[in-house]
């Protein structure tokens, strides 16, 4: 468990370094001025929420299967 936390911390620190290292991006400024950036943010949020929901439902199914297996054993 400690290794997973260390790996996640390392990954997030690299991600934040890359985010702060960028200067102004003309494409982002254009999208922001035209209001399209909100569409991009909405799509990303829908994808992330979908993935979280999928993982949550898979966890529930796996837990139910584990309980069924333990009852038989």
mmCIF file of the N, C-alpha and C atoms, coordinates in Angstrom:
data_MODEL
# 
_entry.id   MODEL 
# 
loop_
_atom_site.group_PDB 
_atom_site.id 
_atom_site.type_symbol 
_atom_site.label_atom_id 
_atom_site.label_alt_id 
_atom_site.label_comp_id 
_atom_site.label_asym_id 
_atom_site.label_entity_id 
_atom_site.label_seq_id 
_atom_site.pdbx_PDB_ins_code 
_atom_site.Cartn_x 
_atom_site.Cartn_y 
_atom_site.Cartn_z 
_atom_site.occupancy 
_atom_site.B_iso_or_equiv 
_atom_site.pdbx_formal_charge 
_atom_site.auth_seq_id 
_atom_site.auth_comp_id 
_atom_site.auth_asym_id 
_atom_site.auth_atom_id 
_atom_site.pdbx_PDB_model_num 
ATOM 1   N N  . UNK A 1 1  ? 0.829   -1.199  0.000   1.00 0.00 ? 1  UNK A N  1 
ATOM 2   C CA . UNK A 1 1  ? 0.000   0.000   0.000   1.00 0.00 ? 1  UNK A CA 1 
ATOM 3   C C  . UNK A 1 1  ? 0.868   1.255   0.000   1.00 0.00 ? 1  UNK A C  1 
ATOM 4   N N  . UNK A 1 2  ? 1.973   1.189   0.729   1.00 0.00 ? 2  UNK A N  1 
ATOM 5   C CA . UNK A 1 2  ? 2.877   2.337   0.787   1.00 0.00 ? 2  UNK A CA 1 
ATOM 6   C C  . UNK A 1 2  ? 3.501   2.616   -0.575  1.00 0.00 ? 2  UNK A C  1 
ATOM 7   N N  . UNK A 1 3  ? 3.786   1.534   -1.326  1.00 0.00 ? 3  UNK A N  1 
ATOM 8   C CA . UNK A 1 3  ? 4.381   1.708   -2.653  1.00 0.00 ? 3  UNK A CA 1 
ATOM 9   C C  . UNK A 1 3  ? 3.417   2.402   -3.599  1.00 0.00 ? 3  UNK A C  1 
ATOM 10  N N  . UNK A 1 4  ? 2.139   2.057   -3.494  1.00 0.00 ? 4  UNK A N  1 
ATOM 11  C CA . UNK A 1 4  ? 1.138   2.670   -4.362  1.00 0.00 ? 4  UNK A CA 1 
ATOM 12  C C  . UNK A 1 4  ? 1.038   4.162   -4.069  1.00 0.00 ? 4  UNK A C  1 
ATOM 13  N N  . UNK A 1 5  ? 1.054   4.522   -2.803  1.00 0.00 ? 5  UNK A N  1 
ATOM 14  C CA . UNK A 1 5  ? 0.991   5.936   -2.432  1.00 0.00 ? 5  UNK A CA 1 
ATOM 15  C C  . UNK A 1 5  ? 2.209   6.690   -2.957  1.00 0.00 ? 5  UNK A C  1 
ATOM 16  N N  . UNK A 1 6  ? 3.361   6.067   -2.878  1.00 0.00 ? 6  UNK A N  1 
ATOM 17  C CA . UNK A 1 6  ? 4.583   6.710   -3.367  1.00 0.00 ? 6  UNK A CA 1 
ATOM 18  C C  . UNK A 1 6  ? 4.537   6.907   -4.872  1.00 0.00 ? 6  UNK A C  1 
ATOM 19  N N  . UNK A 1 7  ? 4.051   5.900   -5.585  1.00 0.00 ? 7  UNK A N  1 
ATOM 20  C CA . UNK A 1 7  ? 3.960   6.004   -7.034  1.00 0.00 ? 7  UNK A CA 1 
ATOM 21  C C  . UNK A 1 7  ? 2.965   7.082   -7.432  1.00 0.00 ? 7  UNK A C  1 
ATOM 22  N N  . UNK A 1 8  ? 1.805   7.123   -6.761  1.00 0.00 ? 8  UNK A N  1 
ATOM 23  C CA . UNK A 1 8  ? 0.812   8.149   -7.061  1.00 0.00 ? 8  UNK A CA 1 
ATOM 24  C C  . UNK A 1 8  ? 1.355   9.546   -6.773  1.00 0.00 ? 8  UNK A C  1 
ATOM 25  N N  . UNK A 1 9  ? 2.047   9.702   -5.664  1.00 0.00 ? 9  UNK A N  1 
ATOM 26  C CA . UNK A 1 9  ? 2.632   10.996  -5.319  1.00 0.00 ? 9  UNK A CA 1 
ATOM 27  C C  . UNK A 1 9  ? 3.631   11.429  -6.387  1.00 0.00 ? 9  UNK A C  1 
ATOM 28  N N  . UNK A 1 10 ? 4.443   10.504  -6.845  1.00 0.00 ? 10 UNK A N  1 
ATOM 29  C CA . UNK A 1 10 ? 5.420   10.809  -7.882  1.00 0.00 ? 10 UNK A CA 1 
ATOM 30  C C  . UNK A 1 10 ? 4.740   11.213  -9.187  1.00 0.00 ? 10 UNK A C  1 
ATOM 31  N N  . UNK A 1 11 ? 3.705   10.467  -9.566  1.00 0.00 ? 11 UNK A N  1 
ATOM 32  C CA . UNK A 1 11 ? 2.976   10.780  -10.807 1.00 0.00 ? 11 UNK A CA 1 
ATOM 33  C C  . UNK A 1 11 ? 2.321   12.159  -10.723 1.00 0.00 ? 11 UNK A C  1 
ATOM 34  N N  . UNK A 1 12 ? 1.653   12.438  -9.616  1.00 0.00 ? 12 UNK A N  1 
ATOM 35  C CA . UNK A 1 12 ? 0.979   13.726  -9.474  1.00 0.00 ? 12 UNK A CA 1 
ATOM 36  C C  . UNK A 1 12 ? 1.973   14.883  -9.426  1.00 0.00 ? 12 UNK A C  1 
ATOM 37  N N  . UNK A 1 13 ? 3.142   14.658  -8.842  1.00 0.00 ? 13 UNK A N  1 
ATOM 38  C CA . UNK A 1 13 ? 4.133   15.732  -8.817  1.00 0.00 ? 13 UNK A CA 1 
ATOM 39  C C  . UNK A 1 13 ? 4.655   16.025  -10.224 1.00 0.00 ? 13 UNK A C  1 
ATOM 40  N N  . UNK A 1 14 ? 4.830   14.982  -11.039 1.00 0.00 ? 14 UNK A N  1 
ATOM 41  C CA . UNK A 1 14 ? 5.250   15.198  -12.423 1.00 0.00 ? 14 UNK A CA 1 
ATOM 42  C C  . UNK A 1 14 ? 4.169   15.921  -13.204 1.00 0.00 ? 14 UNK A C  1 
ATOM 43  N N  . UNK A 1 15 ? 2.927   15.524  -13.005 1.00 0.00 ? 15 UNK A N  1 
ATOM 44  C CA . UNK A 1 15 ? 1.826   16.168  -13.720 1.00 0.00 ? 15 UNK A CA 1 
ATOM 45  C C  . UNK A 1 15 ? 1.753   17.649  -13.361 1.00 0.00 ? 15 UNK A C  1 
ATOM 46  N N  . UNK A 1 16 ? 1.850   17.966  -12.076 1.00 0.00 ? 16 UNK A N  1 
ATOM 47  C CA . UNK A 1 16 ? 1.766   19.371  -11.668 1.00 0.00 ? 16 UNK A CA 1 
ATOM 48  C C  . UNK A 1 16 ? 2.954   20.169  -12.198 1.00 0.00 ? 16 UNK A C  1 
ATOM 49  N N  . UNK A 1 17 ? 4.125   19.547  -12.282 1.00 0.00 ? 17 UNK A N  1 
ATOM 50  C CA . UNK A 1 17 ? 5.291   20.227  -12.828 1.00 0.00 ? 17 UNK A CA 1 
ATOM 51  C C  . UNK A 1 17 ? 5.067   20.585  -14.293 1.00 0.00 ? 17 UNK A C  1 
ATOM 52  N N  . UNK A 1 18 ? 4.503   19.653  -15.047 1.00 0.00 ? 18 UNK A N  1 
ATOM 53  C CA . UNK A 1 18 ? 4.245   19.915  -16.460 1.00 0.00 ? 18 UNK A CA 1 
ATOM 54  C C  . UNK A 1 18 ? 3.169   20.981  -16.632 1.00 0.00 ? 18 UNK A C  1 
ATOM 55  N N  . UNK A 1 19 ? 2.188   20.996  -15.763 1.00 0.00 ? 19 UNK A N  1 
ATOM 56  C CA . UNK A 1 19 ? 1.122   21.989  -15.892 1.00 0.00 ? 19 UNK A CA 1 
ATOM 57  C C  . UNK A 1 19 ? 1.631   23.397  -15.622 1.00 0.00 ? 19 UNK A C  1 
ATOM 58  N N  . UNK A 1 20 ? 2.479   23.543  -14.618 1.00 0.00 ? 20 UNK A N  1 
ATOM 59  C CA . UNK A 1 20 ? 2.988   24.863  -14.288 1.00 0.00 ? 20 UNK A CA 1 
ATOM 60  C C  . UNK A 1 20 ? 4.103   25.315  -15.224 1.00 0.00 ? 20 UNK A C  1 
ATOM 61  N N  . UNK A 1 21 ? 4.701   24.380  -15.947 1.00 0.00 ? 21 UNK A N  1 
ATOM 62  C CA . UNK A 1 21 ? 5.802   24.725  -16.845 1.00 0.00 ? 21 UNK A CA 1 
ATOM 63  C C  . UNK A 1 21 ? 5.306   25.335  -18.151 1.00 0.00 ? 21 UNK A C  1 
ATOM 64  N N  . UNK A 1 22 ? 4.025   25.190  -18.444 1.00 0.00 ? 22 UNK A N  1 
ATOM 65  C CA . UNK A 1 22 ? 3.508   25.691  -19.715 1.00 0.00 ? 22 UNK A CA 1 
ATOM 66  C C  . UNK A 1 22 ? 3.251   27.187  -19.636 1.00 0.00 ? 22 UNK A C  1 
ATOM 67  N N  . UNK A 1 23 ? 3.512   27.833  -20.741 1.00 0.00 ? 23 UNK A N  1 
ATOM 68  C CA . UNK A 1 23 ? 3.187   29.244  -20.848 1.00 0.00 ? 23 UNK A CA 1 
ATOM 69  C C  . UNK A 1 23 ? 1.817   29.363  -21.490 1.00 0.00 ? 23 UNK A C  1 
ATOM 70  N N  . UNK A 1 24 ? 1.443   30.566  -21.860 1.00 0.00 ? 24 UNK A N  1 
ATOM 71  C CA . UNK A 1 24 ? 0.142   30.752  -22.484 1.00 0.00 ? 24 UNK A CA 1 
ATOM 72  C C  . UNK A 1 24 ? 0.106   30.037  -23.829 1.00 0.00 ? 24 UNK A C  1 
ATOM 73  N N  . UNK A 1 25 ? -0.962  29.297  -24.040 1.00 0.00 ? 25 UNK A N  1 
ATOM 74  C CA . UNK A 1 25 ? -1.116  28.536  -25.275 1.00 0.00 ? 25 UNK A CA 1 
ATOM 75  C C  . UNK A 1 25 ? -2.151  29.255  -26.136 1.00 0.00 ? 25 UNK A C  1 
ATOM 76  N N  . UNK A 1 26 ? -1.777  29.620  -27.357 1.00 0.00 ? 26 UNK A N  1 
ATOM 77  C CA . UNK A 1 26 ? -2.723  30.365  -28.211 1.00 0.00 ? 26 UNK A CA 1 
ATOM 78  C C  . UNK A 1 26 ? -4.022  29.608  -28.465 1.00 0.00 ? 26 UNK A C  1 
ATOM 79  N N  . UNK A 1 27 ? -3.930  28.282  -28.618 1.00 0.00 ? 27 UNK A N  1 
ATOM 80  C CA . UNK A 1 27 ? -5.137  27.504  -28.871 1.00 0.00 ? 27 UNK A CA 1 
ATOM 81  C C  . UNK A 1 27 ? -6.083  27.590  -27.678 1.00 0.00 ? 27 UNK A C  1 
ATOM 82  N N  . UNK A 1 28 ? -5.543  27.517  -26.476 1.00 0.00 ? 28 UNK A N  1 
ATOM 83  C CA . UNK A 1 28 ? -6.386  27.599  -25.290 1.00 0.00 ? 28 UNK A CA 1 
ATOM 84  C C  . UNK A 1 28 ? -7.017  28.984  -25.164 1.00 0.00 ? 28 UNK A C  1 
ATOM 85  N N  . UNK A 1 29 ? -6.259  30.009  -25.493 1.00 0.00 ? 29 UNK A N  1 
ATOM 86  C CA . UNK A 1 29 ? -6.817  31.362  -25.445 1.00 0.00 ? 29 UNK A CA 1 
ATOM 87  C C  . UNK A 1 29 ? -7.958  31.521  -26.445 1.00 0.00 ? 29 UNK A C  1 
ATOM 88  N N  . UNK A 1 30 ? -7.770  30.953  -27.638 1.00 0.00 ? 30 UNK A N  1 
ATOM 89  C CA . UNK A 1 30 ? -8.819  31.019  -28.658 1.00 0.00 ? 30 UNK A CA 1 
ATOM 90  C C  . UNK A 1 30 ? -10.064 30.274  -28.201 1.00 0.00 ? 30 UNK A C  1 
ATOM 91  N N  . UNK A 1 31 ? -9.859  29.073  -27.660 1.00 0.00 ? 31 UNK A N  1 
ATOM 92  C CA . UNK A 1 31 ? -11.006 28.284  -27.203 1.00 0.00 ? 31 UNK A CA 1 
ATOM 93  C C  . UNK A 1 31 ? -11.720 28.974  -26.046 1.00 0.00 ? 31 UNK A C  1 
ATOM 94  N N  . UNK A 1 32 ? -10.939 29.591  -25.173 1.00 0.00 ? 32 UNK A N  1 
ATOM 95  C CA . UNK A 1 32 ? -11.523 30.296  -24.030 1.00 0.00 ? 32 UNK A CA 1 
ATOM 96  C C  . UNK A 1 32 ? -12.331 31.502  -24.505 1.00 0.00 ? 32 UNK A C  1 
ATOM 97  N N  . UNK A 1 33 ? -11.804 32.224  -25.478 1.00 0.00 ? 33 UNK A N  1 
ATOM 98  C CA . UNK A 1 33 ? -12.499 33.418  -25.954 1.00 0.00 ? 33 UNK A CA 1 
ATOM 99  C C  . UNK A 1 33 ? -13.771 33.072  -26.726 1.00 0.00 ? 33 UNK A C  1 
ATOM 100 N N  . UNK A 1 34 ? -13.793 31.905  -27.375 1.00 0.00 ? 34 UNK A N  1 
ATOM 101 C CA . UNK A 1 34 ? -14.974 31.496  -28.125 1.00 0.00 ? 34 UNK A CA 1 
ATOM 102 C C  . UNK A 1 34 ? -15.943 30.671  -27.289 1.00 0.00 ? 34 UNK A C  1 
ATOM 103 N N  . UNK A 1 35 ? -15.574 30.363  -26.058 1.00 0.00 ? 35 UNK A N  1 
ATOM 104 C CA . UNK A 1 35 ? -16.450 29.604  -25.172 1.00 0.00 ? 35 UNK A CA 1 
ATOM 105 C C  . UNK A 1 35 ? -16.409 28.102  -25.386 1.00 0.00 ? 35 UNK A C  1 
ATOM 106 N N  . UNK A 1 36 ? -15.518 27.623  -26.232 1.00 0.00 ? 36 UNK A N  1 
ATOM 107 C CA . UNK A 1 36 ? -15.435 26.185  -26.502 1.00 0.00 ? 36 UNK A CA 1 
ATOM 108 C C  . UNK A 1 36 ? -14.728 25.418  -25.393 1.00 0.00 ? 36 UNK A C  1 
ATOM 109 N N  . UNK A 1 37 ? -13.974 26.114  -24.576 1.00 0.00 ? 37 UNK A N  1 
ATOM 110 C CA . UNK A 1 37 ? -13.241 25.445  -23.507 1.00 0.00 ? 37 UNK A CA 1 
ATOM 111 C C  . UNK A 1 37 ? -14.205 24.774  -22.536 1.00 0.00 ? 37 UNK A C  1 
ATOM 112 N N  . UNK A 1 38 ? -15.400 25.341  -22.393 1.00 0.00 ? 38 UNK A N  1 
ATOM 113 C CA . UNK A 1 38 ? -16.385 24.758  -21.488 1.00 0.00 ? 38 UNK A CA 1 
ATOM 114 C C  . UNK A 1 38 ? -16.895 23.427  -22.026 1.00 0.00 ? 38 UNK A C  1 
ATOM 115 N N  . UNK A 1 39 ? -16.958 23.291  -23.328 1.00 0.00 ? 39 UNK A N  1 
ATOM 116 C CA . UNK A 1 39 ? -17.349 22.014  -23.931 1.00 0.00 ? 39 UNK A CA 1 
ATOM 117 C C  . UNK A 1 39 ? -16.280 20.971  -23.649 1.00 0.00 ? 39 UNK A C  1 
ATOM 118 N N  . UNK A 1 40 ? -15.033 21.356  -23.789 1.00 0.00 ? 40 UNK A N  1 
ATOM 119 C CA . UNK A 1 40 ? -13.928 20.437  -23.519 1.00 0.00 ? 40 UNK A CA 1 
ATOM 120 C C  . UNK A 1 40 ? -13.949 20.004  -22.064 1.00 0.00 ? 40 UNK A C  1 
ATOM 121 N N  . UNK A 1 41 ? -14.130 20.953  -21.159 1.00 0.00 ? 41 UNK A N  1 
ATOM 122 C CA . UNK A 1 41 ? -14.169 20.635  -19.732 1.00 0.00 ? 41 UNK A CA 1 
ATOM 123 C C  . UNK A 1 41 ? -15.349 19.716  -19.433 1.00 0.00 ? 41 UNK A C  1 
ATOM 124 N N  . UNK A 1 42 ? -16.499 19.977  -20.036 1.00 0.00 ? 42 UNK A N  1 
ATOM 125 C CA . UNK A 1 42 ? -17.677 19.144  -19.812 1.00 0.00 ? 42 UNK A CA 1 
ATOM 126 C C  . UNK A 1 42 ? -17.439 17.717  -20.304 1.00 0.00 ? 42 UNK A C  1 
ATOM 127 N N  . UNK A 1 43 ? -16.827 17.567  -21.461 1.00 0.00 ? 43 UNK A N  1 
ATOM 128 C CA . UNK A 1 43 ? -16.552 16.229  -21.990 1.00 0.00 ? 43 UNK A CA 1 
ATOM 129 C C  . UNK A 1 43 ? -15.575 15.481  -21.090 1.00 0.00 ? 43 UNK A C  1 
ATOM 130 N N  . UNK A 1 44 ? -14.545 16.166  -20.640 1.00 0.00 ? 44 UNK A N  1 
ATOM 131 C CA . UNK A 1 44 ? -13.572 15.532  -19.749 1.00 0.00 ? 44 UNK A CA 1 
ATOM 132 C C  . UNK A 1 44 ? -14.247 15.116  -18.442 1.00 0.00 ? 44 UNK A C  1 
ATOM 133 N N  . UNK A 1 45 ? -15.090 15.970  -17.891 1.00 0.00 ? 45 UNK A N  1 
ATOM 134 C CA . UNK A 1 45 ? -15.793 15.621  -16.656 1.00 0.00 ? 45 UNK A CA 1 
ATOM 135 C C  . UNK A 1 45 ? -16.713 14.420  -16.846 1.00 0.00 ? 45 UNK A C  1 
ATOM 136 N N  . UNK A 1 46 ? -17.417 14.372  -17.961 1.00 0.00 ? 46 UNK A N  1 
ATOM 137 C CA . UNK A 1 46 ? -18.295 13.227  -18.229 1.00 0.00 ? 46 UNK A CA 1 
ATOM 138 C C  . UNK A 1 46 ? -17.477 11.942  -18.327 1.00 0.00 ? 46 UNK A C  1 
ATOM 139 N N  . UNK A 1 47 ? -16.336 11.996  -18.997 1.00 0.00 ? 47 UNK A N  1 
ATOM 140 C CA . UNK A 1 47 ? -15.486 10.813  -19.113 1.00 0.00 ? 47 UNK A CA 1 
ATOM 141 C C  . UNK A 1 47 ? -14.946 10.363  -17.759 1.00 0.00 ? 47 UNK A C  1 
ATOM 142 N N  . UNK A 1 48 ? -14.480 11.294  -16.963 1.00 0.00 ? 48 UNK A N  1 
ATOM 143 C CA . UNK A 1 48 ? -13.938 10.942  -15.643 1.00 0.00 ? 48 UNK A CA 1 
ATOM 144 C C  . UNK A 1 48 ? -15.038 10.384  -14.753 1.00 0.00 ? 48 UNK A C  1 
ATOM 145 N N  . UNK A 1 49 ? -16.193 11.026  -14.740 1.00 0.00 ? 49 UNK A N  1 
ATOM 146 C CA . UNK A 1 49 ? -17.298 10.518  -13.922 1.00 0.00 ? 49 UNK A CA 1 
ATOM 147 C C  . UNK A 1 49 ? -17.750 9.146   -14.404 1.00 0.00 ? 49 UNK A C  1 
ATOM 148 N N  . UNK A 1 50 ? -17.759 8.930   -15.705 1.00 0.00 ? 50 UNK A N  1 
ATOM 149 C CA . UNK A 1 50 ? -18.102 7.620   -16.242 1.00 0.00 ? 50 UNK A CA 1 
ATOM 150 C C  . UNK A 1 50 ? -17.122 6.547   -15.796 1.00 0.00 ? 50 UNK A C  1 
ATOM 151 N N  . UNK A 1 51 ? -15.842 6.870   -15.829 1.00 0.00 ? 51 UNK A N  1 
ATOM 152 C CA . UNK A 1 51 ? -14.831 5.911   -15.369 1.00 0.00 ? 51 UNK A CA 1 
ATOM 153 C C  . UNK A 1 51 ? -14.967 5.615   -13.881 1.00 0.00 ? 51 UNK A C  1 
ATOM 154 N N  . UNK A 1 52 ? -15.219 6.640   -13.085 1.00 0.00 ? 52 UNK A N  1 
ATOM 155 C CA . UNK A 1 52 ? -15.397 6.437   -11.641 1.00 0.00 ? 52 UNK A CA 1 
ATOM 156 C C  . UNK A 1 52 ? -16.620 5.568   -11.381 1.00 0.00 ? 52 UNK A C  1 
ATOM 157 N N  . UNK A 1 53 ? -17.706 5.829   -12.080 1.00 0.00 ? 53 UNK A N  1 
ATOM 158 C CA . UNK A 1 53 ? -18.917 5.027   -11.921 1.00 0.00 ? 53 UNK A CA 1 
ATOM 159 C C  . UNK A 1 53 ? -18.664 3.581   -12.335 1.00 0.00 ? 53 UNK A C  1 
ATOM 160 N N  . UNK A 1 54 ? -17.960 3.389   -13.434 1.00 0.00 ? 54 UNK A N  1 
ATOM 161 C CA . UNK A 1 54 ? -17.636 2.041   -13.898 1.00 0.00 ? 54 UNK A CA 1 
ATOM 162 C C  . UNK A 1 54 ? -16.813 1.284   -12.858 1.00 0.00 ? 54 UNK A C  1 
ATOM 163 N N  . UNK A 1 55 ? -15.801 1.926   -12.310 1.00 0.00 ? 55 UNK A N  1 
ATOM 164 C CA . UNK A 1 55 ? -14.959 1.275   -11.302 1.00 0.00 ? 55 UNK A CA 1 
ATOM 165 C C  . UNK A 1 55 ? -15.787 0.959   -10.055 1.00 0.00 ? 55 UNK A C  1 
ATOM 166 N N  . UNK A 1 56 ? -16.655 1.860   -9.643  1.00 0.00 ? 56 UNK A N  1 
ATOM 167 C CA . UNK A 1 56 ? -17.501 1.635   -8.474  1.00 0.00 ? 56 UNK A CA 1 
ATOM 168 C C  . UNK A 1 56 ? -18.421 0.433   -8.698  1.00 0.00 ? 56 UNK A C  1 
ATOM 169 N N  . UNK A 1 57 ? -19.050 0.363   -9.858  1.00 0.00 ? 57 UNK A N  1 
ATOM 170 C CA . UNK A 1 57 ? -19.945 -0.761  -10.141 1.00 0.00 ? 57 UNK A CA 1 
ATOM 171 C C  . UNK A 1 57 ? -19.181 -2.082  -10.239 1.00 0.00 ? 57 UNK A C  1 
ATOM 172 N N  . UNK A 1 58 ? -17.996 -2.062  -10.828 1.00 0.00 ? 58 UNK A N  1 
ATOM 173 C CA . UNK A 1 58 ? -17.181 -3.271  -10.898 1.00 0.00 ? 58 UNK A CA 1 
ATOM 174 C C  . UNK A 1 58 ? -16.780 -3.730  -9.503  1.00 0.00 ? 58 UNK A C  1 
ATOM 175 N N  . UNK A 1 59 ? -16.477 -2.793  -8.615  1.00 0.00 ? 59 UNK A N  1 
ATOM 176 C CA . UNK A 1 59 ? -16.114 -3.135  -7.249  1.00 0.00 ? 59 UNK A CA 1 
ATOM 177 C C  . UNK A 1 59 ? -17.283 -3.806  -6.538  1.00 0.00 ? 59 UNK A C  1 
ATOM 178 N N  . UNK A 1 60 ? -18.490 -3.288  -6.751  1.00 0.00 ? 60 UNK A N  1 
ATOM 179 C CA . UNK A 1 60 ? -19.665 -3.902  -6.130  1.00 0.00 ? 60 UNK A CA 1 
ATOM 180 C C  . UNK A 1 60 ? -19.873 -5.326  -6.652  1.00 0.00 ? 60 UNK A C  1 
ATOM 181 N N  . UNK A 1 61 ? -19.712 -5.529  -7.959  1.00 0.00 ? 61 UNK A N  1 
ATOM 182 C CA . UNK A 1 61 ? -19.889 -6.862  -8.534  1.00 0.00 ? 61 UNK A CA 1 
ATOM 183 C C  . UNK A 1 61 ? -18.837 -7.836  -8.025  1.00 0.00 ? 61 UNK A C  1 
ATOM 184 N N  . UNK A 1 62 ? -17.600 -7.385  -7.946  1.00 0.00 ? 62 UNK A N  1 
ATOM 185 C CA . UNK A 1 62 ? -16.517 -8.249  -7.471  1.00 0.00 ? 62 UNK A CA 1 
ATOM 186 C C  . UNK A 1 62 ? -16.733 -8.601  -6.008  1.00 0.00 ? 62 UNK A C  1 
ATOM 187 N N  . UNK A 1 63 ? -17.173 -7.637  -5.210  1.00 0.00 ? 63 UNK A N  1 
ATOM 188 C CA . UNK A 1 63 ? -17.445 -7.901  -3.796  1.00 0.00 ? 63 UNK A CA 1 
ATOM 189 C C  . UNK A 1 63 ? -18.555 -8.933  -3.651  1.00 0.00 ? 63 UNK A C  1 
ATOM 190 N N  . UNK A 1 64 ? -19.607 -8.819  -4.463  1.00 0.00 ? 64 UNK A N  1 
ATOM 191 C CA . UNK A 1 64 ? -20.700 -9.789  -4.408  1.00 0.00 ? 64 UNK A CA 1 
ATOM 192 C C  . UNK A 1 64 ? -20.213 -11.180 -4.800  1.00 0.00 ? 64 UNK A C  1 
ATOM 193 N N  . UNK A 1 65 ? -19.371 -11.265 -5.835  1.00 0.00 ? 65 UNK A N  1 
ATOM 194 C CA . UNK A 1 65 ? -18.821 -12.557 -6.239  1.00 0.00 ? 65 UNK A CA 1 
ATOM 195 C C  . UNK A 1 65 ? -17.936 -13.162 -5.154  1.00 0.00 ? 65 UNK A C  1 
ATOM 196 N N  . UNK A 1 66 ? -17.133 -12.327 -4.510  1.00 0.00 ? 66 UNK A N  1 
ATOM 197 C CA . UNK A 1 66 ? -16.274 -12.816 -3.430  1.00 0.00 ? 66 UNK A CA 1 
ATOM 198 C C  . UNK A 1 66 ? -17.104 -13.356 -2.281  1.00 0.00 ? 66 UNK A C  1 
ATOM 199 N N  . UNK A 1 67 ? -18.195 -12.687 -1.946  1.00 0.00 ? 67 UNK A N  1 
ATOM 200 C CA . UNK A 1 67 ? -19.068 -13.169 -0.875  1.00 0.00 ? 67 UNK A CA 1 
ATOM 201 C C  . UNK A 1 67 ? -19.701 -14.505 -1.237  1.00 0.00 ? 67 UNK A C  1 
ATOM 202 N N  . UNK A 1 68 ? -20.118 -14.646 -2.510  1.00 0.00 ? 68 UNK A N  1 
ATOM 203 C CA . UNK A 1 68 ? -20.715 -15.915 -2.945  1.00 0.00 ? 68 UNK A CA 1 
ATOM 204 C C  . UNK A 1 68 ? -19.691 -17.043 -2.891  1.00 0.00 ? 68 UNK A C  1 
ATOM 205 N N  . UNK A 1 69 ? -18.467 -16.770 -3.290  1.00 0.00 ? 69 UNK A N  1 
ATOM 206 C CA . UNK A 1 69 ? -17.424 -17.790 -3.256  1.00 0.00 ? 69 UNK A CA 1 
ATOM 207 C C  . UNK A 1 69 ? -17.103 -18.183 -1.829  1.00 0.00 ? 69 UNK A C  1 
ATOM 208 N N  . UNK A 1 70 ? -17.037 -17.206 -0.923  1.00 0.00 ? 70 UNK A N  1 
ATOM 209 C CA . UNK A 1 70 ? -16.711 -17.509 0.485   1.00 0.00 ? 70 UNK A CA 1 
ATOM 210 C C  . UNK A 1 70 ? -17.828 -18.285 1.168   1.00 0.00 ? 70 UNK A C  1 
ATOM 211 N N  . UNK A 1 71 ? -19.084 -18.093 0.772   1.00 0.00 ? 71 UNK A N  1 
ATOM 212 C CA . UNK A 1 71 ? -20.195 -18.854 1.355   1.00 0.00 ? 71 UNK A CA 1 
ATOM 213 C C  . UNK A 1 71 ? -20.139 -20.312 0.934   1.00 0.00 ? 71 UNK A C  1 
ATOM 214 N N  . UNK A 1 72 ? -19.723 -20.565 -0.311  1.00 0.00 ? 72 UNK A N  1 
ATOM 215 C CA . UNK A 1 72 ? -19.638 -21.948 -0.804  1.00 0.00 ? 72 UNK A CA 1 
ATOM 216 C C  . UNK A 1 72 ? -18.496 -22.696 -0.142  1.00 0.00 ? 72 UNK A C  1 
ATOM 217 N N  . UNK A 1 73 ? -17.408 -21.993 0.150   1.00 0.00 ? 73 UNK A N  1 
ATOM 218 C CA . UNK A 1 73 ? -16.202 -22.624 0.687   1.00 0.00 ? 73 UNK A CA 1 
ATOM 219 C C  . UNK A 1 73 ? -16.330 -22.910 2.116   1.00 0.00 ? 73 UNK A C  1 
# 
